[in-house]
C-alpha cells in the first residue's frame, strides 16, 4: 500500500466529483492497484460512494468486492440491486463469490443466486462453514481423465483458457471422479504426445477433506510447500482446490484470532474501524470475567489486612511478585499457544514441555529473585524483607511457568480454545498465588519485619 498515492488519488476523485465529472473520478480510482483501490474506496464519504457506485462496471465492482474486507464487502453488496450484484459475482472466483453470499441475508442471497449465470460453481460452496476446507476451496480447477494423452490434455488446457488465478497443478481423475494423481505443466509439455497421462502422473497426492479445519489445511500446505491442495469428499471425489493465496488469508485470520483471544477479544473481525456499539458489546463480556478474577485476587489480599496494617511496606512490594509471575506465565503461555496453533504440541511432548517450562521458571526466579531481594535489602536495610521477596518471586515464577504451559494443554484436551481462556485463568493463578506466597511468608516472619 502506498499511502501518498492513495491520498493523491482521493484528492483527484473528490475534485472530479465536485465538478460533476463522474467518469474522471472513476478513471482516477481505476488507476490504483486493486488492493489500493479498495483502501481508497473505504475512505470515501457516503455521498461520494453513492455518486460513483452506479457508474462502476461489473468488473470493477467485482474487484472491489474481492479486495474489501468481509464487513465492507457486505456493506457494498447490500447497496447494489440484485442484477448488478449478480453480474459482479459472476466475474469473481467461486470461493470469493460464495464468501460474499454467505454473509448476506439468506433471502437476499437466494435472490442473487437466482440471477447468477455462474451459480453452479458457487452454490456447492455455500453448504460449508467458512473455516473449513470446503468453505475455502474454489471449484475453478482443471482435471483430466487418467486415460487422456498428453496431446489431448494440452488441447483441453488450451480450450479451458485458465485464468491467472487457476492453480498450476493439473489433477487426474478416474471414471468415478476420484482423485488419482497430479501432473505439473512442465511434465505435460515434455511428455510424448501419445503417452497417457496416467503413465507420468504422480499418484501420491496430498489432499484434504471438505470438512477439515482451515488451520489444519494451512499447516499441511506449509509443511509440504504446496502451491495448491485438492479437496475431496468422503469418497475421494474431487470437489475443489485451495490455492496459496487462500492459505495466506487463513494464516492471517488464524494469527489475528489467536492474538485477539490472548487479549480476551473474542471476535477476530473487530478492528479500529469497528462501530462504537459493536466494540463495546463484544469486548465487554471478558472485562466482566477479568473483574471477577481481580476480585478473587483482592479477596486473597483481604485475608492479610491485619498484616498489611502492621507492616505497610509489604503493600509496596506485593505487586512485584505478581508482576514477575504474570510476565513469566505470559511467556510460557505465548509459546504454548503458538505451538498448539502450528500443530507442534503433540501429546507425547506435553509432560516434558510442562517440566521444562517449570524448570525455566524456577531458574529465572532464582536469577531475578536474588537480584531483587538484594536490591530491597540494600534499599530498606531489612534482610528479612529482601529474603521474603526473593523466595516469593522464585515460588511464583516456578508456578507461573508450570501453569502457563499446563493450562493451554488442559484446555485443548477439553476441546476448548487454548487462546481464548488461557490468559484469564493464568493471570488469576499467578496473581493469587503471588499474593498468598508473599503475604504468607510475611506473616511467618512478622517479628523480623518489625
KOLVEXNU-496949 format. One record per residue (C-alpha): x, z, y. Coordinates in nm, 4 decimals. Each point is the difference from the previous one (the first is absolute). Layout:
! KOLVEXNU-496949
<rec east="X" up="Z" north="Y"/>
...
***
This chain:
! KOLVEXNU-496949
<rec east="0.0000" up="0.0000" north="0.0000"/>
<rec east="0.1296" up="-0.0975" north="0.3442"/>
<rec east="-0.1746" up="0.2290" north="0.2553"/>
<rec east="0.1180" up="-0.1994" north="0.3019"/>
<rec east="-0.1286" up="-0.3253" north="-0.1501"/>
<rec east="-0.3357" up="0.1596" north="-0.0789"/>
<rec east="-0.0291" up="0.1463" north="0.3517"/>
<rec east="0.0825" up="-0.3375" north="0.1536"/>
<rec east="-0.2604" up="-0.1702" north="-0.2181"/>
<rec east="-0.2615" up="0.2602" north="0.0945"/>
<rec east="0.0668" up="-0.0602" north="0.3696"/>
<rec east="-0.0487" up="-0.3738" north="-0.0478"/>
<rec east="-0.3161" up="0.0511" north="-0.2074"/>
<rec east="-0.1559" up="0.2307" north="0.2573"/>
<rec east="0.0943" up="-0.2284" north="0.2877"/>
<rec east="-0.1551" up="-0.2974" north="-0.1807"/>
<rec east="-0.3186" up="0.1947" north="-0.0788"/>
<rec east="-0.0281" up="0.1134" north="0.3621"/>
<rec east="0.0190" up="-0.3664" north="0.1044"/>
<rec east="-0.2598" up="-0.1000" north="-0.2594"/>
<rec east="0.2562" up="-0.2024" north="-0.1986"/>
<rec east="-0.0981" up="0.1028" north="-0.3532"/>
<rec east="0.2015" up="-0.2679" north="-0.1794"/>
<rec east="0.3152" up="0.0903" north="0.1921"/>
<rec east="-0.0500" up="0.3624" north="-0.1046"/>
<rec east="-0.0419" up="-0.1073" north="-0.3631"/>
<rec east="0.3178" up="-0.2093" north="0.0142"/>
<rec east="0.1947" up="0.2979" north="0.1347"/>
<rec east="-0.1319" up="0.2089" north="-0.2869"/>
<rec east="0.0800" up="-0.2642" north="-0.2616"/>
<rec east="0.3600" up="-0.0337" north="0.1203"/>
<rec east="0.0706" up="0.3453" north="-0.1388"/>
<rec east="0.1028" up="0.0704" north="-0.3582"/>
<rec east="-0.3134" up="0.0926" north="-0.2027"/>
<rec east="0.1097" up="0.3640" north="-0.0255"/>
<rec east="0.0712" up="0.0186" north="0.3756"/>
<rec east="-0.3262" up="-0.1852" north="0.0634"/>
<rec east="-0.1927" up="0.2744" north="-0.1776"/>
<rec east="0.1871" up="0.2664" north="0.1992"/>
<rec east="-0.0863" up="-0.1732" north="0.3257"/>
<rec east="-0.3617" up="-0.0481" north="-0.1032"/>
<rec east="-0.0464" up="0.3740" north="-0.0572"/>
<rec east="0.1229" up="0.0670" north="0.3567"/>
<rec east="-0.2676" up="-0.2187" north="0.1580"/>
<rec east="-0.3032" up="0.1613" north="0.1626"/>
<rec east="-0.3454" up="-0.0451" north="-0.1528"/>
<rec east="-0.1111" up="-0.2493" north="0.2648"/>
<rec east="0.3188" up="-0.2037" north="-0.0527"/>
<rec east="-0.0560" up="-0.0084" north="-0.3751"/>
<rec east="-0.3623" up="-0.1032" north="0.0557"/>
<rec east="0.1192" up="-0.2947" north="0.2114"/>
<rec east="0.2675" up="-0.1149" north="-0.2462"/>
<rec east="-0.1590" up="0.0570" north="-0.3383"/>
<rec east="-0.2758" up="-0.2655" north="0.0102"/>
<rec east="0.2603" up="-0.2679" north="0.0816"/>
<rec east="0.2526" up="0.0842" north="-0.2714"/>
<rec east="0.0285" up="-0.2388" north="-0.2932"/>
<rec east="-0.0790" up="0.1217" north="-0.3498"/>
<rec east="0.3713" up="-0.0341" north="-0.0888"/>
<rec east="0.1097" up="0.2214" north="0.2912"/>
<rec east="-0.2750" up="0.2502" north="-0.0778"/>
<rec east="0.1112" up="0.0075" north="-0.3639"/>
<rec east="0.3582" up="0.0725" north="0.1048"/>
<rec east="-0.1188" up="0.2825" north="0.2230"/>
<rec east="-0.2036" up="0.1551" north="-0.2794"/>
<rec east="0.3044" up="-0.0221" north="-0.2292"/>
<rec east="0.2437" up="0.1624" north="0.2414"/>
<rec east="-0.2243" up="0.2692" north="0.1499"/>
<rec east="-0.0188" up="0.3447" north="-0.1513"/>
<rec east="-0.2945" up="0.0844" north="-0.2251"/>
<rec east="-0.2036" up="0.1729" north="0.2704"/>
<rec east="0.0708" up="-0.2655" north="0.2647"/>
<rec east="-0.0777" up="-0.2821" north="-0.2457"/>
<rec east="-0.3386" up="0.1522" north="-0.0813"/>
<rec east="-0.0795" up="0.0483" north="0.3689"/>
<rec east="0.0809" up="-0.3661" north="0.0633"/>
<rec east="-0.1984" up="-0.1151" north="-0.3033"/>
<rec east="-0.3069" up="0.1916" north="0.1148"/>
<rec east="0.0001" up="-0.1845" north="0.3325"/>
<rec east="-0.0082" up="-0.3433" north="-0.1682"/>
<rec east="-0.3204" up="-0.1660" north="-0.1134"/>
<rec east="-0.0409" up="-0.0667" north="-0.3711"/>
<rec east="0.0947" up="-0.3692" north="0.0062"/>
<rec east="0.3173" up="0.0484" north="0.2050"/>
<rec east="0.1140" up="0.2944" north="-0.2097"/>
<rec east="-0.0599" up="-0.1958" north="-0.3211"/>
<rec east="0.2057" up="-0.2927" north="0.1349"/>
<rec east="0.2878" up="0.2326" north="0.0910"/>
<rec east="-0.0042" up="0.1753" north="-0.3372"/>
<rec east="0.0043" up="-0.3359" north="-0.1783"/>
<rec east="0.3364" up="-0.0676" north="0.1649"/>
<rec east="0.1505" up="0.3317" north="-0.1128"/>
<rec east="0.1640" up="0.0902" north="-0.3299"/>
<rec east="-0.2636" up="0.1337" north="-0.2442"/>
<rec east="0.1476" up="0.3511" north="-0.0062"/>
<rec east="0.0106" up="0.0216" north="0.3801"/>
<rec east="-0.3558" up="-0.1280" north="0.0324"/>
<rec east="-0.1108" up="0.2532" north="-0.2593"/>
<rec east="0.1632" up="0.2806" north="0.1990"/>
<rec east="-0.2074" up="-0.0899" north="0.3059"/>
<rec east="-0.3237" up="-0.0393" north="-0.1972"/>
<rec east="0.0571" up="0.3264" north="-0.1842"/>
<rec east="0.0060" up="0.1920" north="0.3289"/>
<rec east="-0.3210" up="-0.1564" north="0.1337"/>
<rec east="-0.3498" up="0.1320" north="-0.0513"/>
<rec east="-0.1067" up="-0.1208" north="-0.3492"/>
<rec east="-0.3039" up="-0.1875" north="0.1329"/>
<rec east="0.2060" up="-0.1725" north="0.2671"/>
<rec east="0.2720" up="-0.0839" north="-0.2540"/>
<rec east="-0.2586" up="-0.1566" north="-0.2330"/>
<rec east="-0.1286" up="-0.2221" north="0.2814"/>
<rec east="0.3526" up="-0.1205" north="0.0790"/>
<rec east="0.0857" up="-0.0660" north="-0.3654"/>
<rec east="-0.3140" up="-0.2140" north="-0.0324"/>
<rec east="0.1334" up="-0.2268" north="0.2768"/>
<rec east="0.3584" up="-0.0228" north="-0.1280"/>
<rec east="0.1291" up="-0.3081" north="-0.1786"/>
<rec east="0.2888" up="0.1877" north="-0.1635"/>
<rec east="-0.2114" up="0.2919" north="-0.1195"/>
<rec east="0.0822" up="-0.0718" north="-0.3648"/>
<rec east="0.3562" up="0.1248" north="0.0449"/>
<rec east="-0.0970" up="0.2979" north="0.2145"/>
<rec east="-0.3031" up="0.1551" north="-0.1730"/>
<rec east="0.1882" up="0.1134" north="-0.3168"/>
<rec east="0.2387" up="0.2008" north="0.2183"/>
<rec east="-0.2794" up="0.1995" north="0.1624"/>
<rec east="-0.0658" up="0.1855" north="-0.3248"/>
<rec east="0.3395" up="0.1732" north="0.0018"/>
<rec east="0.0997" up="0.3027" north="0.2095"/>
<rec east="0.2458" up="-0.0797" north="0.2783"/>
<rec east="0.2743" up="0.2189" north="-0.1489"/>
<rec east="0.0099" up="-0.1766" north="-0.3378"/>
<rec east="0.1807" up="-0.3112" north="-0.1189"/>
<rec east="-0.3340" up="-0.1831" north="-0.0095"/>
<rec east="-0.0661" up="0.0933" north="0.3603"/>
<rec east="0.3460" up="-0.1174" north="0.1051"/>
<rec east="0.0243" up="-0.3252" north="-0.1937"/>
<rec east="-0.0809" up="-0.3501" north="0.1175"/>
<rec east="-0.1765" up="-0.2507" north="-0.2194"/>
<rec east="0.2071" up="-0.2779" north="0.1575"/>
<rec east="0.2636" up="-0.0745" north="-0.2638"/>
<rec east="0.1188" up="-0.2888" north="-0.2168"/>
<rec east="-0.0229" up="0.0126" north="-0.3783"/>
<rec east="0.0582" up="-0.2669" north="-0.2663"/>
<rec east="-0.1177" up="-0.0327" north="-0.3595"/>
<rec east="0.2870" up="0.0567" north="-0.2433"/>
<rec east="-0.0414" up="-0.3492" north="-0.1440"/>
<rec east="0.0649" up="-0.1843" north="0.3274"/>
<rec east="0.3274" up="-0.1898" north="0.0445"/>
<rec east="0.2450" up="0.0524" north="0.2840"/>
<rec east="-0.1019" up="-0.3326" north="0.1567"/>
<rec east="-0.3685" up="0.0927" north="-0.0265"/>
<rec east="0.0668" up="0.3405" north="0.1561"/>
<rec east="0.1822" up="-0.1595" north="0.2941"/>
<rec east="-0.2900" up="-0.2403" north="0.0540"/>
<rec east="-0.2460" up="0.2880" north="-0.0082"/>
<rec east="0.2184" up="0.1925" north="0.2442"/>
<rec east="-0.0057" up="-0.2935" north="0.2423"/>
<rec east="-0.3781" up="-0.0272" north="-0.0260"/>
<rec east="-0.0443" up="0.3717" north="0.0660"/>
<rec east="0.1974" up="-0.0269" north="0.3265"/>
<rec east="0.0875" up="0.3712" north="0.0002"/>
<rec east="0.0300" up="0.1699" north="0.3362"/>
<rec east="0.2956" up="0.2000" north="0.1236"/>
<rec east="-0.1646" up="0.3233" north="-0.1162"/>
<rec east="-0.0277" up="-0.1149" north="-0.3621"/>
<rec east="0.2501" up="0.1871" north="-0.2251"/>
<rec east="0.2933" up="-0.2022" north="-0.1332"/>
<rec east="-0.0741" up="0.1080" north="-0.3567"/>
<rec east="-0.2037" up="-0.2404" north="-0.2128"/>
<rec east="-0.1931" up="0.1658" north="-0.2789"/>
<rec east="-0.0822" up="-0.1295" north="-0.3473"/>
<rec east="-0.3262" up="0.0743" north="-0.1837"/>
<rec east="-0.1314" up="-0.0652" north="-0.3472"/>
<rec east="-0.3374" up="-0.1585" north="-0.0677"/>
<rec east="-0.1806" up="0.3316" north="0.0502"/>
<rec east="0.1602" up="0.0483" north="0.3415"/>
<rec east="0.2336" up="0.2731" north="-0.1226"/>
<rec east="0.3343" up="0.0281" north="0.1772"/>
<rec east="0.2772" up="-0.1087" north="-0.2370"/>
<rec east="0.2929" up="-0.0919" north="0.2236"/>
<rec east="0.1475" up="-0.0776" north="0.3384"/>
<rec east="0.1967" up="-0.2981" north="0.1290"/>
<rec east="0.2205" up="-0.0223" north="0.3084"/>
<rec east="-0.0214" up="-0.3064" north="0.2219"/>
<rec east="0.3680" up="-0.0756" north="-0.0657"/>
<rec east="-0.0500" up="0.0124" north="-0.3781"/>
<rec east="-0.2910" up="-0.2386" north="0.0350"/>
<rec east="0.1996" up="-0.2505" north="0.2063"/>
<rec east="0.3051" up="-0.0119" north="-0.2302"/>
<rec east="-0.1960" up="-0.0126" north="-0.3265"/>
<rec east="-0.0460" up="-0.3249" north="-0.1921"/>
<rec east="-0.3227" up="-0.1680" north="0.1208"/>
<rec east="-0.1352" up="-0.0162" north="-0.3569"/>
<rec east="0.0816" up="0.3626" north="-0.0860"/>
<rec east="-0.2954" up="0.2315" north="-0.0471"/>
<rec east="-0.0079" up="0.2882" north="0.2455"/>
<rec east="-0.0232" up="0.2422" north="-0.2932"/>
<rec east="0.3484" up="-0.1107" north="-0.1153"/>
<rec east="0.1825" up="0.1260" north="0.3107"/>
<rec east="-0.2296" up="0.2661" north="0.1436"/>
<rec east="0.0948" up="0.3680" north="0.0012"/>
<rec east="-0.2374" up="0.1787" north="-0.2325"/>
<rec east="0.0928" up="0.3532" north="0.1117"/>
<rec east="-0.2116" up="0.0424" north="0.3121"/>
<rec east="-0.0438" up="0.3222" north="0.1954"/>
<rec east="-0.3679" up="0.0392" north="0.0827"/>
<rec east="-0.2467" up="0.2676" north="0.1123"/>
<rec east="-0.3655" up="0.0740" north="-0.0708"/>
<rec east="-0.2709" up="-0.0432" north="0.2587"/>
<rec east="-0.0679" up="0.3752" north="0.0097"/>
<rec east="0.3639" up="0.1081" north="0.0359"/>
<rec east="0.0779" up="0.2013" north="0.3129"/>
<rec east="0.1642" up="-0.1982" north="0.2798"/>
<rec east="0.2837" up="0.2511" north="0.0270"/>
<rec east="0.0918" up="-0.0491" north="-0.3658"/>
<rec east="-0.0061" up="-0.3774" north="0.0557"/>
<rec east="0.2330" up="0.0326" north="0.2998"/>
<rec east="0.2442" up="0.2107" north="-0.2039"/>
<rec east="-0.0015" up="-0.2551" north="-0.2826"/>
<rec east="0.0655" up="-0.2930" north="0.2342"/>
<rec east="0.2762" up="0.1904" north="0.1784"/>
<rec east="0.1619" up="0.1114" north="-0.3260"/>
<rec east="0.0255" up="-0.3518" north="-0.1404"/>
<rec east="0.0503" up="-0.1860" north="0.3290"/>
<rec east="-0.3110" up="-0.2160" north="-0.0416"/>
<rec east="-0.1226" up="-0.2319" north="0.2740"/>
<rec east="-0.3471" up="0.0032" north="-0.1546"/>
<rec east="-0.1722" up="0.1543" north="-0.2980"/>
<rec east="-0.3015" up="-0.1282" north="-0.1983"/>
<rec east="-0.3119" up="0.2114" north="-0.0405"/>
<rec east="-0.1885" up="-0.0153" north="-0.3308"/>
<rec east="-0.3152" up="0.1578" north="-0.1399"/>
<rec east="-0.0300" up="0.2016" north="-0.3205"/>
<rec east="0.0057" up="-0.3234" north="-0.2044"/>
<rec east="0.3206" up="-0.1188" north="0.1729"/>
<rec east="-0.1936" up="-0.2757" north="0.1759"/>
<rec east="0.1663" up="-0.0712" north="0.3318"/>
<rec east="-0.2103" up="0.1016" north="0.3007"/>
<rec east="0.2354" up="-0.0315" north="0.2953"/>
<rec east="0.3432" up="0.0588" north="0.1502"/>
<rec east="0.1504" up="0.2621" north="0.2289"/>
<rec east="0.2768" up="-0.1395" north="0.2206"/>
<rec east="0.2930" up="0.1688" north="0.1728"/>
<rec east="-0.1745" up="0.0132" north="0.3396"/>
<rec east="-0.2816" up="0.1990" north="-0.1613"/>
<rec east="0.2699" up="0.2303" north="-0.1371"/>
<rec east="0.1311" up="0.0678" north="0.3510"/>
<rec east="-0.3510" up="0.0928" north="0.1127"/>
<rec east="-0.0353" up="0.2390" north="-0.2937"/>
<rec east="0.3362" up="0.1675" north="0.0663"/>
<rec east="-0.0871" up="0.0487" north="0.3672"/>
<rec east="-0.3457" up="0.1316" north="-0.0838"/>
<rec east="0.1208" up="0.2419" north="-0.2681"/>
<rec east="0.2903" up="0.1227" north="0.2157"/>
<rec east="-0.2411" up="0.0603" north="0.2895"/>
<rec east="-0.2414" up="0.1786" north="-0.2311"/>
<rec east="0.2681" up="0.2341" north="-0.1371"/>
<rec east="0.1396" up="0.0670" north="0.3480"/>
<rec east="-0.3441" up="0.0777" north="0.1385"/>
<rec east="-0.0926" up="0.2246" north="-0.2874"/>
<rec east="0.3180" up="0.2017" north="0.0334"/>
<rec east="-0.1225" up="0.0673" north="0.3539"/>
<rec east="-0.3521" up="0.0747" north="-0.1312"/>
<rec east="-0.1483" up="-0.3206" north="0.1405"/>
<rec east="-0.2364" up="-0.1078" north="-0.2780"/>
<rec east="-0.0739" up="-0.3512" north="0.1278"/>
<rec east="0.2800" up="-0.2608" north="0.0165"/>
<rec east="-0.2022" up="-0.2242" north="0.2321"/>
<rec east="0.0324" up="0.2480" north="0.2866"/>
<rec east="0.2285" up="-0.1089" north="0.2816"/>
<rec east="0.0715" up="0.0702" north="0.3651"/>
<rec east="-0.2683" up="-0.2565" north="0.0811"/>
<rec east="-0.2734" up="0.1701" north="-0.2045"/>
<rec east="-0.3058" up="0.1141" north="0.1985"/>
<rec east="0.0039" up="0.3604" north="0.1174"/>
<rec east="-0.3035" up="0.0991" north="-0.2082"/>
<rec east="0.1528" up="-0.1520" north="-0.3137"/>
<rec east="0.3330" up="0.1753" north="0.0548"/>
<rec east="-0.1647" up="0.3372" north="0.0512"/>
<rec east="-0.2378" up="-0.0345" north="-0.2942"/>
<rec east="0.2613" up="-0.1071" north="-0.2543"/>
<rec east="0.2807" up="0.2314" north="0.1068"/>
<rec east="-0.2117" up="0.3148" north="0.0397"/>
<rec east="-0.0672" up="0.1004" north="-0.3671"/>
<rec east="0.3638" up="0.0610" north="-0.0893"/>
<rec east="0.0523" up="0.1935" north="0.3227"/>
<rec east="-0.2672" up="0.2395" north="-0.1275"/>
<rec east="0.1883" up="0.0279" north="-0.3290"/>
<rec east="0.3232" up="0.0691" north="0.1881"/>
<rec east="-0.1786" up="0.2645" north="0.2065"/>
<rec east="-0.1154" up="0.1775" north="-0.3165"/>
<rec east="0.3507" up="-0.0007" north="-0.1491"/>
<rec east="0.1431" up="0.1242" north="0.3310"/>
<rec east="-0.2468" up="0.2881" north="-0.0080"/>
<rec east="0.1205" up="0.0853" north="-0.3507"/>
<rec east="0.3599" up="0.0161" north="0.1272"/>
<rec east="-0.1236" up="0.2193" north="0.2866"/>
<rec east="-0.1660" up="0.2292" north="-0.2549"/>
<rec east="0.3359" up="0.0415" north="-0.1723"/>
<rec east="0.1581" up="0.1004" north="0.3317"/>
<rec east="-0.2944" up="0.2309" north="0.0728"/>
<rec east="0.0906" up="0.2110" north="-0.3016"/>
<rec east="0.3222" up="0.0944" north="0.1805"/>
<rec east="-0.1491" up="0.0914" north="0.3367"/>
<rec east="0.1272" up="0.3569" north="-0.0181"/>
<rec east="0.3510" up="-0.1208" north="-0.0799"/>
<rec east="-0.0007" up="-0.2504" north="0.2880"/>
<rec east="-0.1198" up="0.2739" north="0.2370"/>
<rec east="0.2943" up="0.2174" north="-0.1022"/>
<rec east="0.2654" up="-0.2746" north="-0.0072"/>
<rec east="-0.1093" up="-0.2683" north="0.2444"/>
<rec east="0.3216" up="-0.1976" north="-0.0476"/>
<rec east="-0.1279" up="-0.1199" north="-0.3397"/>
<rec east="-0.2700" up="-0.2034" north="0.1760"/>
<rec east="0.2729" up="-0.1908" north="0.1817"/>
<rec east="0.1632" up="-0.1291" north="-0.3201"/>
<rec east="-0.2876" up="-0.0448" north="-0.2456"/>
<rec east="-0.0610" up="-0.3575" north="0.1178"/>
<rec east="0.3641" up="-0.0860" north="-0.0877"/>
<rec east="-0.0627" up="0.0776" north="-0.3657"/>
<rec east="-0.3261" up="-0.1955" north="-0.0120"/>
<rec east="0.1501" up="-0.2924" north="0.1930"/>
<rec east="0.3021" up="-0.0382" north="-0.2297"/>
<rec east="-0.2256" up="0.0148" north="-0.3044"/>
<rec east="-0.2319" up="-0.2577" north="0.1505"/>
<rec east="0.2841" up="-0.2419" north="0.0728"/>
<rec east="0.1414" up="0.0372" north="-0.3501"/>
<rec east="-0.3405" up="-0.0572" north="-0.1561"/>
<rec east="-0.0604" up="-0.3066" north="0.2171"/>
<rec east="0.3262" up="-0.1548" north="-0.1199"/>
<rec east="-0.0881" up="0.0574" north="-0.3663"/>
<rec east="-0.3573" up="-0.1086" north="0.0557"/>
<rec east="0.1041" up="-0.3257" north="0.1682"/>
<rec east="0.2402" up="-0.0879" north="-0.2806"/>
<rec east="-0.2625" up="0.0752" north="-0.2652"/>
<rec east="-0.2844" up="-0.1919" north="0.1640"/>
<rec east="0.2275" up="-0.3020" north="0.0463"/>
<rec east="0.1155" up="0.0165" north="-0.3635"/>
<rec east="-0.3594" up="0.0211" north="-0.1219"/>
<rec east="-0.1073" up="-0.2877" north="0.2253"/>
<rec east="0.2823" up="-0.2212" north="-0.1303"/>
<rec east="-0.0622" up="0.0955" north="-0.3628"/>
<rec east="0.3408" up="0.1701" north="-0.0325"/>
<rec east="-0.1403" up="0.3406" north="-0.0926"/>
<rec east="-0.0540" up="-0.0184" north="-0.3758"/>
<rec east="-0.1351" up="0.2945" north="-0.1974"/>
<rec east="0.3312" up="0.0522" north="-0.1785"/>
<rec east="0.1717" up="0.0511" north="0.3374"/>
<rec east="-0.2449" up="0.2575" north="0.1342"/>
<rec east="0.1587" up="0.3209" north="-0.1335"/>
<rec east="0.3533" up="-0.1088" north="0.0870"/>
<rec east="-0.1048" up="-0.1041" north="0.3500"/>
<rec east="-0.1789" up="0.3281" north="0.0746"/>
<rec east="0.3056" up="0.1979" north="-0.1179"/>
<rec east="0.2322" up="-0.2180" north="0.2072"/>
<rec east="-0.2111" up="0.0421" north="0.3159"/>
<rec east="-0.0154" up="0.3758" north="-0.0602"/>
<rec east="0.3791" up="0.0155" north="-0.0356"/>
<rec east="0.0413" up="-0.2154" north="0.3105"/>
<rec east="-0.2266" up="0.2360" north="0.1935"/>
<rec east="0.1964" up="0.3008" north="-0.1275"/>
<rec east="0.3373" up="-0.1447" north="0.1023"/>
<rec east="-0.1337" up="-0.1056" north="0.3391"/>
<rec east="-0.1485" up="0.3478" north="0.0402"/>
<rec east="0.3331" up="0.1685" north="-0.0717"/>
<rec east="0.1892" up="-0.2286" north="0.2379"/>
<rec east="-0.2550" up="0.0212" north="0.2824"/>
<rec east="-0.1080" up="0.3605" north="-0.0552"/>
<rec east="0.3552" up="0.1349" north="0.0091"/>
<rec east="0.0699" up="-0.1727" north="0.3323"/>
<rec east="-0.3314" up="0.1098" north="0.1550"/>
<rec east="0.0393" up="0.3557" north="-0.1296"/>
<rec east="0.3511" up="0.0225" north="0.1373"/>
<rec east="-0.1172" up="-0.1313" north="0.3359"/>
<rec east="-0.2852" up="0.2529" north="0.0226"/>
<rec east="0.2355" up="0.2861" north="-0.0965"/>
<rec east="0.2393" up="-0.0952" north="0.2802"/>
<rec east="-0.2907" up="-0.0507" north="0.2416"/>
<rec east="-0.2039" up="0.3132" north="-0.0697"/>
<rec east="0.2810" up="0.2164" north="-0.1350"/>
<rec east="-0.2140" up="0.0906" north="-0.3005"/>
<rec east="0.1464" up="-0.0804" north="-0.3417"/>
<rec east="-0.3239" up="0.0817" north="-0.1845"/>
<rec east="-0.2026" up="-0.2415" north="0.2129"/>
<rec east="0.2518" up="-0.2823" north="-0.0586"/>
<rec east="0.0072" up="0.0674" north="-0.3748"/>
<rec east="-0.3802" up="0.0124" north="-0.0303"/>
<rec east="-0.0351" up="-0.3245" north="0.1889"/>
<rec east="0.2677" up="-0.1683" north="-0.2138"/>
<rec east="-0.1570" up="0.1110" north="-0.3294"/>
<rec east="-0.3488" up="-0.1015" north="0.1142"/>
<rec east="0.1253" up="-0.3470" north="0.0973"/>
<rec east="0.1720" up="-0.0424" north="-0.3388"/>
<rec east="-0.3137" up="0.1053" north="-0.1885"/>
<rec east="-0.2390" up="-0.2100" north="0.2064"/>
<rec east="0.2162" up="-0.3141" north="-0.0174"/>
<rec east="0.0284" up="0.0414" north="-0.3774"/>
<rec east="-0.3780" up="0.0265" north="-0.0295"/>
<rec east="-0.0457" up="-0.2892" north="0.2453"/>
<rec east="0.2188" up="-0.2322" north="-0.2084"/>
<rec east="-0.1924" up="0.0793" north="-0.3173"/>
<rec east="-0.3443" up="-0.0180" north="0.1612"/>
<rec east="0.0835" up="-0.3188" north="0.1920"/>
<rec east="0.0816" up="-0.1729" north="-0.3285"/>
<rec east="-0.2570" up="0.1669" north="-0.2239"/>
<rec east="-0.3145" up="-0.0438" north="0.2110"/>
<rec east="0.0057" up="-0.3851" north="0.0133"/>
<rec east="0.0685" up="-0.0187" north="-0.3753"/>
<rec east="-0.2872" up="0.2390" north="-0.0708"/>
<rec east="-0.2407" up="-0.1892" north="0.2251"/>
<rec east="0.0904" up="-0.3282" north="-0.1687"/>
<rec east="-0.0649" up="0.1508" north="-0.3446"/>
<rec east="-0.3435" up="0.1081" north="0.1277"/>
<rec east="-0.0700" up="-0.3606" north="0.1144"/>
<rec east="0.0105" up="0.1041" north="0.3665"/>
<rec east="0.1922" up="-0.1763" north="0.2759"/>
<rec east="0.3341" up="0.1845" north="0.0340"/>
<rec east="0.0433" up="-0.1068" north="0.3628"/>
<rec east="-0.3399" up="0.1100" north="0.1280"/>
<rec east="-0.0025" up="0.3692" north="-0.0895"/>
<rec east="0.3679" up="0.0797" north="-0.0601"/>
<rec east="0.1005" up="0.0842" north="0.3560"/>
<rec east="-0.2868" up="0.2460" north="0.0505"/>
<rec east="0.0638" up="0.1789" north="-0.3296"/>
<rec east="0.3765" up="0.0095" north="0.0419"/>
<rec east="-0.0189" up="0.1236" north="0.3600"/>
<rec east="-0.2331" up="0.2815" north="-0.1066"/>
<rec east="0.2421" up="0.1057" north="-0.2750"/>
<rec east="0.3143" up="-0.0057" north="0.2131"/>
<rec east="-0.1543" up="0.1742" north="0.3009"/>
<rec east="-0.1694" up="0.2729" north="-0.2022"/>
<rec east="0.2938" up="0.0646" north="-0.2321"/>
<rec east="0.2450" up="-0.0078" north="0.2899"/>
<rec east="-0.1958" up="0.2576" north="0.1979"/>
<rec east="-0.0535" up="0.2180" north="-0.3084"/>
<rec east="0.3696" up="-0.0085" north="-0.0960"/>
<rec east="0.1344" up="0.0756" north="0.3450"/>
<rec east="-0.2491" up="0.2680" north="0.0938"/>
<rec east="0.0010" up="0.1498" north="-0.3512"/>
<rec east="0.3776" up="0.0390" north="0.0117"/>
<rec east="-0.0416" up="0.1455" north="0.3491"/>
<rec east="-0.2324" up="0.2663" north="-0.1413"/>
<rec east="0.2481" up="0.0919" north="-0.2755"/>
<rec east="0.2904" up="0.0378" north="0.2414"/>
<rec east="-0.1958" up="0.1371" north="0.2950"/>
<rec east="0.2314" up="0.2991" north="0.0597"/>
<rec east="0.2998" up="-0.2299" north="0.0386"/>
<rec east="-0.1831" up="-0.2196" north="0.2487"/>
<rec east="-0.0741" up="0.2975" north="0.2232"/>
***
